[in-house]
Amino acid sequence: MSVPLLLLETLDDLTLKDFKRFQWLLENGVLDCCKPVARSRLEDADRPGTVGVMTRDYGEGTAANVAVEILKKMGHNGTAQKLHLWHHWDVQYNL
């Protein structure tokens, strides 16, 4: 499964409140190597739009890693682990 689809499925599983928190953390940066996303680019973004912004700004691999780190900060460790495993499985086996 492609990274954008993995990210979309992950964001689809979040409540609206958690999705908004995810976006807030994305705007405020979670990894030292990645610049935060401008608030104006996310304020009207739905889940697919957020995935698009992430993959365009960071590239697919980094976008997946950023999502994992945000999910961990939110306390969604199981979801973060699932995304991490699926992403690495996809990379390893070129699915």
Buried (B, 14 or more C-beta within 10 A) or exposed (E): EEBBEBBBBBBEBBEEEBBEBBBEBBBEBBBEEBEBBEEEBBEEBEBEEBBBBBBEBBEBEBBBBBBBBBBBEBEBEEBBEBBBEBBEEBEEEEE
